[in-house]
Amino acid sequence: MRRIVLAAAAAFLTMFVLGGTWNAVVMAGFYANQAPANARLPEEQSFLALIVGYVLLTFFMTFLYVQSFSDRPSWGASFQFGALFGLIGTW
């Protein structure tokens, strides 16, 4: 159980930092230019909702990961699982 919680915490931190860097820094100008007229302004967004969403996604991914592998997988298999989930999630 301890490994699952540590894995979820590490996944949350990684996804939050990479997602924040991509969405708030790299793609911020693109999103501002492409936003529809009825989109919420960044000041109106709820940071708490963002955190809760990442926590739920992290625990869902961790649950799927634990259920998918019966033994301890390698780093490569773990990376493939995360990359596949990311590709499916962005499709």
ZABA-113111 format. One record per residue (C-alpha): residue in three letters; x, y, z. Coordinates in Angstrom, 2 decimals, m for minus. Example, Ala and Ser with C-alpha at 12.3 -4.5 7.8 and 13.67 -1.06 7.14 Angstrom:
<seses>
+------+---------+---------+---------+
: rest :       x :       y :       z :
+------+---------+---------+---------+
:  ala :   12.30 :   m4.50 :    7.80 :
:  ser :   13.67 :   m1.06 :    7.14 :
+------+---------+---------+---------+
</seses>
This chain:
<seses>
+------+---------+---------+---------+
: rest :       x :       y :       z :
+------+---------+---------+---------+
:  met :    0.00 :    0.00 :    0.00 :
:  arg :    2.88 :    2.35 :    0.81 :
:  arg :    4.38 :    1.82 :   m2.66 :
:  ile :    1.03 :    2.67 :   m4.27 :
:  val :    0.71 :    5.93 :   m2.34 :
:  leu :    4.32 :    6.87 :   m3.13 :
:  ala :    3.79 :    6.05 :   m6.80 :
:  ala :    0.60 :    8.14 :   m6.86 :
:  ala :    2.40 :   11.07 :   m5.21 :
:  ala :    5.29 :   10.87 :   m7.68 :
:  ala :    2.88 :   10.63 :  m10.63 :
:  phe :    0.86 :   13.60 :   m9.35 :
:  leu :    3.95 :   15.76 :   m8.96 :
:  thr :    5.26 :   14.80 :  m12.40 :
:  met :    1.95 :   15.32 :  m14.19 :
:  phe :    1.24 :   18.58 :  m12.37 :
:  val :    4.66 :   20.09 :  m13.13 :
:  leu :    4.79 :   18.91 :  m16.75 :
:  gly :    1.14 :   19.78 :  m17.41 :
:  gly :    1.54 :   23.20 :  m15.82 :
:  thr :    4.72 :   23.90 :  m17.75 :
:  trp :    3.13 :   22.86 :  m21.04 :
:  asn :   m0.22 :   24.56 :  m20.59 :
:  ala :    0.74 :   27.71 :  m18.65 :
:  val :    4.14 :   28.48 :  m20.13 :
:  val :    4.71 :   26.85 :  m23.51 :
:  met :    1.19 :   26.97 :  m24.96 :
:  ala :   m0.26 :   29.99 :  m23.10 :
:  gly :   m0.14 :   32.29 :  m26.15 :
:  phe :   m1.73 :   29.69 :  m28.40 :
:  tyr :   m4.56 :   29.05 :  m25.96 :
:  ala :   m5.19 :   32.79 :  m25.56 :
:  asn :   m5.40 :   33.25 :  m29.34 :
:  gln :   m7.60 :   30.20 :  m29.93 :
:  ala :  m10.00 :   30.58 :  m26.99 :
:  pro :  m13.66 :   30.87 :  m27.95 :
:  ala :  m15.60 :   33.97 :  m26.91 :
:  asn :  m17.47 :   32.10 :  m24.19 :
:  ala :  m14.34 :   30.66 :  m22.51 :
:  arg :  m13.60 :   31.60 :  m18.92 :
:  leu :  m10.81 :   34.04 :  m18.27 :
:  pro :   m7.74 :   32.61 :  m16.52 :
:  glu :   m8.58 :   34.69 :  m13.43 :
:  glu :  m11.95 :   32.90 :  m13.18 :
:  gln :  m10.47 :   29.39 :  m13.24 :
:  ser :  m10.53 :   27.36 :  m10.04 :
:  phe :   m7.09 :   26.17 :   m8.98 :
:  leu :   m8.72 :   23.79 :   m6.50 :
:  ala :  m10.65 :   22.10 :   m9.32 :
:  leu :   m7.36 :   21.66 :  m11.20 :
:  ile :   m5.70 :   20.05 :   m8.18 :
:  val :   m8.68 :   17.74 :   m7.55 :
:  gly :   m8.71 :   16.71 :  m11.22 :
:  tyr :   m5.02 :   15.82 :  m11.16 :
:  val :   m5.43 :   13.88 :   m7.90 :
:  leu :   m8.33 :   11.86 :   m9.32 :
:  leu :   m6.43 :   11.18 :  m12.56 :
:  thr :   m3.34 :   10.15 :  m10.61 :
:  phe :   m5.16 :    7.66 :   m8.41 :
:  phe :   m7.07 :    6.26 :  m11.39 :
:  met :   m3.82 :    5.73 :  m13.31 :
:  thr :   m2.15 :    4.19 :  m10.26 :
:  phe :   m5.07 :    1.80 :   m9.78 :
:  leu :   m4.93 :    0.74 :  m13.44 :
:  tyr :   m1.16 :    0.34 :  m13.25 :
:  val :   m1.32 :   m1.89 :  m10.19 :
:  gln :   m4.09 :   m4.01 :  m11.74 :
:  ser :   m2.23 :   m4.33 :  m15.08 :
:  phe :    1.01 :   m5.82 :  m13.78 :
:  ser :    1.14 :   m8.88 :  m11.54 :
:  asp :    4.84 :   m8.60 :  m10.78 :
:  arg :    7.18 :   m5.62 :  m10.43 :
:  pro :    7.52 :   m4.12 :  m13.94 :
:  ser :   10.65 :   m2.50 :  m15.33 :
:  trp :   11.09 :    1.24 :  m15.78 :
:  gly :   10.56 :    0.78 :  m19.52 :
:  ala :    7.22 :   m0.94 :  m19.05 :
:  ser :    6.17 :    1.74 :  m16.60 :
:  phe :    7.12 :    4.48 :  m19.07 :
:  gln :    5.23 :    2.73 :  m21.86 :
:  phe :    2.14 :    2.52 :  m19.66 :
:  gly :    2.28 :    6.25 :  m18.86 :
:  ala :    3.00 :    7.24 :  m22.45 :
:  leu :    0.16 :    5.10 :  m23.76 :
:  phe :   m2.24 :    6.57 :  m21.21 :
:  gly :   m1.08 :   10.08 :  m22.18 :
:  leu :   m1.62 :    9.38 :  m25.88 :
:  ile :   m5.08 :    7.97 :  m25.27 :
:  gly :   m5.94 :   10.90 :  m23.00 :
:  thr :   m4.95 :   13.52 :  m25.57 :
:  trp :   m6.58 :   11.82 :  m28.53 :
+------+---------+---------+---------+
</seses>
